[in-house]
Amino acid sequence: MADRPVTAMTLLQQSLLMAELAMISYNDPDEAGRAAASLGFPDLAFYERDGSQAYRFRNQYDCVIACRGTEANEWNDIRADAKVSSVLSETVGRVHRGFKREVDDLWPMLETALMCNQQPLWFCGHSLGGAMATICAGRCLLSHIDSNPERLFSFGSPRVGNPRYIQYTKLDHLRYVNNNDIVTRVPPVWFGYRHCGSEIYLDRGGQIRKSRFAGKTRDRWIGFWRGLLDGKIDPFEDHSIHQYISVIAQALAEDSHAESRNTVDREKIKSGPPKTKQTMKKSLAP
């Protein structure tokens, strides 16, 4: 898939690649290595400390940091999610205590690895991994590391910091939210937390669309009740990274189909209307 630089890809192609790398980060190093190589990233490094984990995927064009998300059987992840109080960040403002602790465990290793990086740098993550990737990208942006983040992709990420942190840490951040994904609604705003980045909302029908608050609220209620009728708990079902990948892949396929159709239409316009026998006779006349 990554047979060219990420910057040469469309936004949807970038999003799908980053979502797949975020999914791969849940695997052990051997399996992750095979999966990443199939996407065009044969060079892998794994970082772990006290349950906090991240991967560095690299090829001849790009370097990607993918932070691993929450796993229900990992006490360290559960503890990180549960610590809703905020603390001073390493940059400015306040961030979630548990998320910061996860990044603090890994940052010395990541910082050392990125000091000599000369390639375009990307960050991605799902769930807790999205929050960690946000903090990591912010630290990278405001640190002495030469390579600044090209873009951050988060999928189903919780809120990370307070308004001052969000306003000061200016990142090119695409934040995907899948309909009723419950993780995207925590920690609550009355604790002082806000979302950052540009939201890309995936509706109940699996379509990417821009919606205002009222439209999203209606869409979420319909999605919730339809989920109950199907025997599903929508807020948890919608959090799956596989759901995000499926919707983005579908949008990319539709976009590619539309582009192919437009190309055919443009070729028809260039070639003009089909020639009739009478037109051909006139063109052949001396």
C-alpha positions as a Markdown table, in Angstrom:
| # | Residue | x | y | z |
|---|---|---|---|---|
| 1 | Met | 0.0 | 0.0 | 0.0 |
| 2 | Ala | 2.8 | 2.5 | 1.0 |
| 3 | Asp | 4.5 | 2.3 | -2.4 |
| 4 | Arg | 4.9 | 6.0 | -2.4 |
| 5 | Pro | 5.3 | 8.8 | 0.2 |
| 6 | Val | 2.4 | 9.4 | 2.5 |
| 7 | Thr | 2.3 | 13.0 | 1.3 |
| 8 | Ala | 1.5 | 11.7 | -2.2 |
| 9 | Met | -1.6 | 10.0 | -1.0 |
| 10 | Thr | -5.1 | 11.4 | -0.8 |
| 11 | Leu | -6.5 | 12.2 | 2.6 |
| 12 | Leu | -8.6 | 9.1 | 2.6 |
| 13 | Gln | -5.7 | 6.9 | 1.6 |
| 14 | Gln | -3.6 | 8.4 | 4.4 |
| 15 | Ser | -6.5 | 7.9 | 6.9 |
| 16 | Leu | -6.9 | 4.2 | 5.9 |
| 17 | Leu | -3.2 | 3.6 | 6.2 |
| 18 | Met | -3.0 | 5.2 | 9.6 |
| 19 | Ala | -6.1 | 3.4 | 10.9 |
| 20 | Glu | -4.6 | 0.1 | 9.8 |
| 21 | Leu | -1.3 | 0.8 | 11.5 |
| 22 | Ala | -3.2 | 1.8 | 14.6 |
| 23 | Met | -4.9 | -1.6 | 14.5 |
| 24 | Ile | -1.6 | -3.4 | 13.9 |
| 25 | Ser | -0.2 | -1.7 | 17.0 |
| 26 | Tyr | -2.4 | -4.0 | 19.1 |
| 27 | Asn | -0.4 | -7.1 | 18.0 |
| 28 | Asp | 2.8 | -8.5 | 19.3 |
| 29 | Pro | 6.0 | -7.5 | 17.5 |
| 30 | Asp | 6.3 | -10.6 | 15.3 |
| 31 | Glu | 2.7 | -10.3 | 14.0 |
| 32 | Ala | 2.9 | -6.6 | 13.8 |
| 33 | Gly | 6.1 | -6.8 | 11.8 |
| 34 | Arg | 4.5 | -9.1 | 9.2 |
| 35 | Ala | 1.3 | -7.0 | 9.0 |
| 36 | Ala | 3.3 | -3.7 | 8.7 |
| 37 | Ala | 5.5 | -5.1 | 6.0 |
| 38 | Ser | 2.5 | -6.0 | 3.9 |
| 39 | Leu | 1.5 | -2.3 | 4.1 |
| 40 | Gly | 5.0 | -1.3 | 2.9 |
| 41 | Phe | 6.6 | -0.6 | 6.2 |
| 42 | Pro | 9.3 | -3.3 | 6.7 |
| 43 | Asp | 11.3 | -1.5 | 9.4 |
| 44 | Leu | 9.8 | -1.8 | 12.9 |
| 45 | Ala | 10.8 | -0.9 | 16.4 |
| 46 | Phe | 8.7 | -1.7 | 19.5 |
| 47 | Tyr | 8.7 | 0.4 | 22.7 |
| 48 | Glu | 7.3 | -0.8 | 26.0 |
| 49 | Arg | 7.5 | 0.1 | 29.6 |
| 50 | Asp | 5.1 | -0.8 | 32.4 |
| 51 | Gly | 2.4 | -1.8 | 30.0 |
| 52 | Ser | 2.6 | 1.4 | 27.8 |
| 53 | Gln | 3.4 | 0.4 | 24.2 |
| 54 | Ala | 4.1 | 2.1 | 20.9 |
| 55 | Tyr | 5.5 | 1.1 | 17.5 |
| 56 | Arg | 7.7 | 3.0 | 15.1 |
| 57 | Phe | 7.0 | 1.9 | 11.5 |
| 58 | Arg | 9.3 | 3.1 | 8.8 |
| 59 | Asn | 10.1 | 2.7 | 5.1 |
| 60 | Gln | 12.2 | 4.5 | 2.6 |
| 61 | Tyr | 9.8 | 7.5 | 2.6 |
| 62 | Asp | 8.1 | 7.9 | 6.0 |
| 63 | Cys | 8.3 | 7.3 | 9.8 |
| 64 | Val | 5.1 | 6.6 | 11.7 |
| 65 | Ile | 4.6 | 6.4 | 15.5 |
| 66 | Ala | 1.6 | 4.3 | 16.4 |
| 67 | Cys | 0.5 | 4.2 | 20.0 |
| 68 | Arg | -1.3 | 1.1 | 21.2 |
| 69 | Gly | -4.9 | 1.6 | 22.6 |
| 70 | Thr | -6.7 | 0.2 | 25.5 |
| 71 | Glu | -6.9 | -3.5 | 26.1 |
| 72 | Ala | -9.5 | -4.7 | 28.6 |
| 73 | Asn | -7.2 | -7.3 | 30.1 |
| 74 | Glu | -4.4 | -4.8 | 30.8 |
| 75 | Trp | -4.6 | -3.3 | 34.3 |
| 76 | Asn | -2.2 | -0.5 | 33.3 |
| 77 | Asp | -4.6 | 0.6 | 30.5 |
| 78 | Ile | -7.7 | 0.5 | 32.8 |
| 79 | Arg | -5.8 | 2.5 | 35.4 |
| 80 | Ala | -4.8 | 5.1 | 32.8 |
| 81 | Asp | -8.4 | 5.5 | 31.6 |
| 82 | Ala | -9.7 | 5.8 | 35.1 |
| 83 | Lys | -7.5 | 8.7 | 36.2 |
| 84 | Val | -9.7 | 11.5 | 35.1 |
| 85 | Ser | -7.9 | 14.2 | 37.1 |
| 86 | Ser | -5.7 | 16.6 | 35.1 |
| 87 | Val | -2.1 | 17.6 | 35.7 |
| 88 | Leu | 0.3 | 20.1 | 34.2 |
| 89 | Ser | 1.5 | 19.0 | 30.8 |
| 90 | Glu | 5.1 | 19.0 | 29.7 |
| 91 | Thr | 4.3 | 21.8 | 27.3 |
| 92 | Val | 1.5 | 24.1 | 28.4 |
| 93 | Gly | -1.9 | 23.7 | 30.0 |
| 94 | Arg | -3.2 | 20.6 | 31.6 |
| 95 | Val | -3.8 | 17.1 | 30.4 |
| 96 | His | -5.4 | 13.9 | 31.6 |
| 97 | Arg | -3.2 | 12.4 | 34.4 |
| 98 | Gly | -3.5 | 8.8 | 33.2 |
| 99 | Phe | -2.8 | 9.5 | 29.5 |
| 100 | Lys | 0.2 | 11.6 | 30.5 |
| 101 | Arg | 1.6 | 8.8 | 32.7 |
| 102 | Glu | 1.4 | 6.4 | 29.7 |
| 103 | Val | 3.4 | 8.8 | 27.5 |
| 104 | Asp | 5.9 | 9.6 | 30.3 |
| 105 | Asp | 6.8 | 5.9 | 30.4 |
| 106 | Leu | 7.6 | 5.9 | 26.7 |
| 107 | Trp | 8.7 | 9.4 | 25.8 |
| 108 | Pro | 12.4 | 9.0 | 26.7 |
| 109 | Met | 12.7 | 6.0 | 24.3 |
| 110 | Leu | 10.6 | 7.7 | 21.6 |
| 111 | Glu | 12.5 | 11.0 | 21.9 |
| 112 | Thr | 15.8 | 9.2 | 21.5 |
| 113 | Ala | 14.5 | 7.3 | 18.5 |
| 114 | Leu | 13.2 | 10.5 | 16.8 |
| 115 | Met | 16.3 | 12.7 | 17.5 |
| 116 | Cys | 18.0 | 11.5 | 14.3 |
| 117 | Asn | 14.9 | 11.0 | 12.2 |
| 118 | Gln | 15.1 | 12.8 | 8.8 |
| 119 | Gln | 11.9 | 11.5 | 7.3 |
| 120 | Pro | 8.4 | 13.0 | 7.4 |
| 121 | Leu | 6.9 | 12.0 | 10.7 |
| 122 | Trp | 3.3 | 10.9 | 11.3 |
| 123 | Phe | 1.4 | 9.9 | 14.5 |
| 124 | Cys | -1.6 | 7.7 | 14.9 |
| 125 | Gly | -3.6 | 5.8 | 17.5 |
| 126 | His | -6.9 | 4.3 | 18.4 |
| 127 | Ser | -8.7 | 4.8 | 21.8 |
| 128 | Leu | -6.1 | 5.4 | 24.5 |
| 129 | Gly | -3.5 | 5.2 | 21.7 |
| 130 | Gly | -5.2 | 8.2 | 20.1 |
| 131 | Ala | -4.8 | 10.2 | 23.3 |
| 132 | Met | -1.2 | 9.1 | 23.7 |
| 133 | Ala | -0.4 | 9.9 | 20.1 |
| 134 | Thr | -1.9 | 13.4 | 20.6 |
| 135 | Ile | 0.3 | 14.1 | 23.6 |
| 136 | Cys | 3.4 | 12.6 | 21.9 |
| 137 | Ala | 2.8 | 14.7 | 18.7 |
| 138 | Gly | 2.4 | 17.8 | 20.9 |
| 139 | Arg | 5.7 | 17.2 | 22.7 |
| 140 | Cys | 7.4 | 16.5 | 19.5 |
| 141 | Leu | 6.1 | 19.7 | 18.0 |
| 142 | Leu | 7.3 | 21.8 | 20.9 |
| 143 | Ser | 10.6 | 20.0 | 21.5 |
| 144 | His | 14.1 | 20.3 | 20.1 |
| 145 | Ile | 13.4 | 17.3 | 17.8 |
| 146 | Asp | 14.1 | 18.4 | 14.2 |
| 147 | Ser | 11.3 | 16.6 | 12.5 |
| 148 | Asn | 7.9 | 18.1 | 13.3 |
| 149 | Pro | 4.7 | 16.0 | 12.9 |
| 150 | Glu | 3.3 | 16.1 | 9.4 |
| 151 | Arg | -0.1 | 15.1 | 10.7 |
| 152 | Leu | -1.8 | 13.3 | 13.5 |
| 153 | Phe | -4.6 | 10.8 | 13.0 |
| 154 | Ser | -6.7 | 9.6 | 16.0 |
| 155 | Phe | -9.6 | 7.1 | 15.9 |
| 156 | Gly | -12.1 | 7.0 | 18.8 |
| 157 | Ser | -9.9 | 9.1 | 21.0 |
| 158 | Pro | -11.0 | 10.5 | 24.3 |
| 159 | Arg | -10.6 | 14.1 | 25.3 |
| 160 | Val | -7.0 | 14.9 | 26.2 |
| 161 | Gly | -6.5 | 18.3 | 27.7 |
| 162 | Asn | -8.0 | 21.6 | 28.9 |
| 163 | Pro | -8.7 | 24.6 | 26.6 |
| 164 | Arg | -5.3 | 26.2 | 27.1 |
| 165 | Tyr | -3.5 | 23.0 | 26.1 |
| 166 | Ile | -5.7 | 22.6 | 23.0 |
| 167 | Gln | -5.2 | 26.2 | 21.9 |
| 168 | Tyr | -1.5 | 26.2 | 22.4 |
| 169 | Thr | -0.7 | 22.8 | 20.8 |
| 170 | Lys | -1.4 | 23.5 | 17.2 |
| 171 | Leu | -1.3 | 20.3 | 15.3 |
| 172 | Asp | -2.6 | 19.2 | 11.9 |
| 173 | His | -4.9 | 16.7 | 13.6 |
| 174 | Leu | -7.7 | 14.6 | 12.0 |
| 175 | Arg | -9.9 | 13.2 | 14.7 |
| 176 | Tyr | -12.2 | 10.4 | 13.6 |
| 177 | Val | -15.4 | 9.9 | 15.6 |
| 178 | Asn | -17.7 | 6.9 | 14.7 |
| 179 | Asn | -21.4 | 7.7 | 15.5 |
| 180 | Asn | -22.0 | 6.7 | 19.2 |
| 181 | Asp | -18.4 | 5.7 | 20.1 |
| 182 | Ile | -18.6 | 6.2 | 23.9 |
| 183 | Val | -14.8 | 6.8 | 24.3 |
| 184 | Thr | -15.0 | 10.0 | 22.3 |
| 185 | Arg | -17.3 | 11.5 | 25.0 |
| 186 | Val | -14.9 | 11.0 | 28.0 |
| 187 | Pro | -13.6 | 12.6 | 30.1 |
| 188 | Pro | -16.6 | 14.8 | 30.4 |
| 189 | Val | -16.5 | 18.5 | 29.5 |
| 190 | Trp | -17.5 | 19.5 | 33.1 |
| 191 | Phe | -14.1 | 18.1 | 34.2 |
| 192 | Gly | -12.5 | 20.8 | 32.0 |
| 193 | Tyr | -11.5 | 18.6 | 29.1 |
| 194 | Arg | -11.9 | 19.5 | 25.4 |
| 195 | His | -11.4 | 17.8 | 22.1 |
| 196 | Cys | -8.7 | 19.0 | 19.7 |
| 197 | Gly | -8.2 | 18.7 | 16.0 |
| 198 | Ser | -10.6 | 18.6 | 13.1 |
| 199 | Glu | -13.5 | 16.2 | 13.7 |
| 200 | Ile | -14.4 | 13.8 | 11.0 |
| 201 | Tyr | -17.8 | 12.3 | 11.9 |
| 202 | Leu | -18.9 | 8.9 | 10.6 |
| 203 | Asp | -22.6 | 8.6 | 10.7 |
| 204 | Arg | -24.9 | 5.6 | 11.6 |
| 205 | Gly | -25.0 | 4.6 | 7.9 |
| 206 | Gly | -21.2 | 4.4 | 7.6 |
| 207 | Gln | -20.9 | 7.7 | 5.7 |
| 208 | Ile | -18.4 | 10.5 | 6.3 |
| 209 | Arg | -20.2 | 13.8 | 6.7 |
| 210 | Lys | -20.1 | 17.2 | 8.3 |
| 211 | Ser | -22.9 | 17.6 | 10.9 |
| 212 | Arg | -23.8 | 20.2 | 13.4 |
| 213 | Phe | -24.7 | 19.4 | 17.0 |
| 214 | Ala | -28.4 | 18.9 | 16.3 |
| 215 | Gly | -27.8 | 16.7 | 13.3 |
| 216 | Lys | -25.3 | 14.5 | 15.1 |
| 217 | Thr | -27.5 | 14.2 | 18.1 |
| 218 | Arg | -30.4 | 12.9 | 16.0 |
| 219 | Asp | -28.1 | 10.6 | 14.1 |
| 220 | Arg | -26.7 | 9.2 | 17.3 |
| 221 | Trp | -30.1 | 8.5 | 18.8 |
| 222 | Ile | -31.3 | 6.7 | 15.7 |
| 223 | Gly | -28.1 | 4.7 | 15.6 |
| 224 | Phe | -28.5 | 3.8 | 19.3 |
| 225 | Trp | -32.1 | 2.6 | 19.0 |
| 226 | Arg | -31.3 | 0.6 | 15.8 |
| 227 | Gly | -28.4 | -1.0 | 17.6 |
| 228 | Leu | -30.7 | -2.1 | 20.4 |
| 229 | Leu | -33.1 | -3.6 | 17.9 |
| 230 | Asp | -30.2 | -5.6 | 16.5 |
| 231 | Gly | -29.1 | -6.7 | 19.9 |
| 232 | Lys | -26.0 | -4.5 | 20.0 |
| 233 | Ile | -24.8 | -1.8 | 22.4 |
| 234 | Asp | -24.0 | 0.9 | 19.9 |
| 235 | Pro | -21.7 | 3.0 | 22.1 |
| 236 | Phe | -19.3 | 0.1 | 22.5 |
| 237 | Glu | -19.8 | -1.5 | 19.0 |
| 238 | Asp | -18.9 | 1.9 | 17.4 |
| 239 | His | -15.6 | 2.0 | 19.3 |
| 240 | Ser | -14.0 | -0.9 | 17.4 |
| 241 | Ile | -11.0 | 0.0 | 15.2 |
| 242 | His | -12.4 | -2.4 | 12.7 |
| 243 | Gln | -15.5 | -0.2 | 12.3 |
| 244 | Tyr | -13.4 | 2.8 | 11.6 |
| 245 | Ile | -11.3 | 0.9 | 9.0 |
| 246 | Ser | -14.5 | -0.4 | 7.3 |
| 247 | Val | -16.1 | 3.0 | 6.9 |
| 248 | Ile | -12.9 | 4.7 | 5.7 |
| 249 | Ala | -12.2 | 1.9 | 3.2 |
| 250 | Gln | -15.8 | 2.1 | 1.9 |
| 251 | Ala | -15.5 | 5.9 | 1.5 |
| 252 | Leu | -12.2 | 5.4 | -0.3 |
| 253 | Ala | -13.7 | 2.9 | -2.7 |
| 254 | Glu | -16.6 | 5.2 | -3.4 |
| 255 | Asp | -14.2 | 8.1 | -4.0 |
| 256 | Ser | -12.1 | 6.0 | -6.4 |
| 257 | His | -15.2 | 4.9 | -8.3 |
| 258 | Ala | -16.4 | 8.5 | -8.6 |
| 259 | Glu | -12.9 | 9.6 | -9.8 |
| 260 | Ser | -12.9 | 6.9 | -12.4 |
| 261 | Arg | -16.3 | 7.9 | -13.6 |
| 262 | Asn | -15.2 | 11.6 | -13.8 |
| 263 | Thr | -12.1 | 10.5 | -15.8 |
| 264 | Val | -14.3 | 8.7 | -18.3 |
| 265 | Asp | -16.6 | 11.7 | -18.6 |
| 266 | Arg | -13.6 | 14.1 | -19.2 |
| 267 | Glu | -12.3 | 11.8 | -21.9 |
| 268 | Lys | -15.7 | 11.8 | -23.6 |
| 269 | Ile | -15.7 | 15.6 | -23.5 |
| 270 | Lys | -12.2 | 15.8 | -25.0 |
| 271 | Ser | -13.1 | 13.4 | -27.8 |
| 272 | Gly | -16.4 | 15.2 | -28.6 |
| 273 | Pro | -19.7 | 13.6 | -29.6 |
| 274 | Pro | -19.5 | 10.3 | -31.5 |
| 275 | Lys | -19.2 | 10.7 | -35.2 |
| 276 | Thr | -22.2 | 9.9 | -37.4 |
| 277 | Lys | -21.9 | 8.5 | -40.9 |
| 278 | Gln | -22.8 | 11.9 | -42.3 |
| 279 | Thr | -20.1 | 13.6 | -40.2 |
| 280 | Met | -17.5 | 11.0 | -41.4 |
| 281 | Lys | -18.4 | 11.6 | -45.0 |
| 282 | Lys | -18.0 | 15.4 | -44.6 |
| 283 | Ser | -14.6 | 14.9 | -42.9 |
| 284 | Leu | -13.5 | 12.6 | -45.8 |
| 285 | Ala | -14.7 | 14.9 | -48.5 |
| 286 | Pro | -12.0 | 16.7 | -50.5 |
